[in-house]
């Protein structure tokens, strides 16, 4: 296994295991493809099905920059046809964090047309922020603790710094 692939696996493992207690304003960090990352061998369609993305969440793409990239496409037509010639944005670092700031659907695909046509693409439907249950019920009610979807985690500042620090060390930046 190459150094870049090891980095992808290490970062994904850190993101998958570094969870903190969630508060009402915490963001969920989604690691695309779990431990396989953004890779043609990943089943990203299964990974994304049933997953809830909300305004304020972060989505992480981990991949070998020598072999893959991520593009954000303008619309469903470009997404369906894998037309990656004129993306909104191209990500090529191998570890990309994207903030989900507004409601709607964003389309991400492999920058490699063949990988895209083989299924390395996901639509991300971003829903409104979830309201705190305790605020809606009243001060006398006790809200149940938050639950996290599989491999979606809440990171605090220290975990984020750990991830960035490890990435810098591994990438030699």
JOJOTA-V851749 format. One record per residue. N is the residue number from 1. RES is the residue in one small letter. NEAR is the number of other ideal C-beta (glycine too) atoms within 10 Angstrom. Layout:
n->N res->RES near->NEAR
n->N res->RES near->NEAR
This chain:
n->1 res->x near->7
n->2 res->x near->10
n->3 res->x near->11
n->4 res->x near->16
n->5 res->x near->16
n->6 res->x near->11
n->7 res->x near->22
n->8 res->x near->27
n->9 res->x near->15
n->10 res->x near->15
n->11 res->x near->20
n->12 res->x near->22
n->13 res->x near->13
n->14 res->x near->17
n->15 res->x near->26
n->16 res->x near->16
n->17 res->x near->10
n->18 res->x near->17
n->19 res->x near->15
n->20 res->x near->13
n->21 res->x near->9
n->22 res->x near->16
n->23 res->x near->10
n->24 res->x near->13
n->25 res->x near->8
n->26 res->x near->17
n->27 res->x near->18
n->28 res->x near->22
n->29 res->x near->23
n->30 res->x near->24
n->31 res->x near->24
n->32 res->x near->27
n->33 res->x near->24
n->34 res->x near->18
n->35 res->x near->14
n->36 res->x near->19
n->37 res->x near->25
n->38 res->x near->28
n->39 res->x near->19
n->40 res->x near->17
n->41 res->x near->9
n->42 res->x near->18
n->43 res->x near->13
n->44 res->x near->23
n->45 res->x near->12
n->46 res->x near->11
n->47 res->x near->18
n->48 res->x near->19
n->49 res->x near->9
n->50 res->x near->8
n->51 res->x near->19
n->52 res->x near->13
n->53 res->x near->21
n->54 res->x near->14
n->55 res->x near->16
n->56 res->x near->16
n->57 res->x near->23
n->58 res->x near->18
n->59 res->x near->24
n->60 res->x near->21
n->61 res->x near->24
n->62 res->x near->28
n->63 res->x near->29
n->64 res->x near->17
n->65 res->x near->16
n->66 res->x near->11
n->67 res->x near->15
n->68 res->x near->22
n->69 res->x near->23
n->70 res->x near->26
n->71 res->x near->25
n->72 res->x near->18
n->73 res->x near->25
n->74 res->x near->13
n->75 res->x near->11
n->76 res->x near->11
n->77 res->x near->10
n->78 res->x near->19
n->79 res->x near->22
n->80 res->x near->13
n->81 res->x near->12
n->82 res->x near->21
n->83 res->x near->17
n->84 res->x near->22
n->85 res->x near->9
n->86 res->x near->9
n->87 res->x near->19
n->88 res->x near->13
n->89 res->x near->11
n->90 res->x near->12
n->91 res->x near->21
n->92 res->x near->13
n->93 res->x near->14
n->94 res->x near->24
n->95 res->x near->23
n->96 res->x near->20
n->97 res->x near->16
n->98 res->x near->19
n->99 res->x near->11
n->100 res->x near->21
n->101 res->x near->11
n->102 res->x near->9
n->103 res->x near->13
n->104 res->x near->11
n->105 res->x near->12
n->106 res->x near->20
n->107 res->x near->20
n->108 res->x near->27
n->109 res->x near->27
n->110 res->x near->25
n->111 res->x near->16
n->112 res->x near->17
n->113 res->x near->14
n->114 res->x near->10
n->115 res->x near->20
n->116 res->x near->21
n->117 res->x near->13
n->118 res->x near->13
n->119 res->x near->16
n->120 res->x near->27
n->121 res->x near->22
n->122 res->x near->22
n->123 res->x near->15
n->124 res->x near->19
n->125 res->x near->13
n->126 res->x near->19
n->127 res->x near->13
n->128 res->x near->10
n->129 res->x near->14
n->130 res->x near->13
n->131 res->x near->9
n->132 res->x near->13
n->133 res->x near->13
n->134 res->x near->14
n->135 res->x near->11
n->136 res->x near->9
n->137 res->x near->11
n->138 res->x near->7
n->139 res->x near->7
n->140 res->x near->6
n->141 res->x near->10
n->142 res->x near->9
n->143 res->x near->12
n->144 res->x near->7
n->145 res->x near->7
n->146 res->x near->15
n->147 res->x near->7
n->148 res->x near->13
n->149 res->x near->12
n->150 res->x near->9
n->151 res->x near->18
n->152 res->x near->21
n->153 res->x near->22
n->154 res->x near->18
n->155 res->x near->21
n->156 res->x near->14
n->157 res->x near->8
n->158 res->x near->10
n->159 res->x near->18
n->160 res->x near->15
n->161 res->x near->11
n->162 res->x near->13
n->163 res->x near->20
n->164 res->x near->13
n->165 res->x near->10
n->166 res->x near->15
n->167 res->x near->18
n->168 res->x near->10
n->169 res->x near->10
n->170 res->x near->17
n->171 res->x near->14
n->172 res->x near->6
n->173 res->x near->7
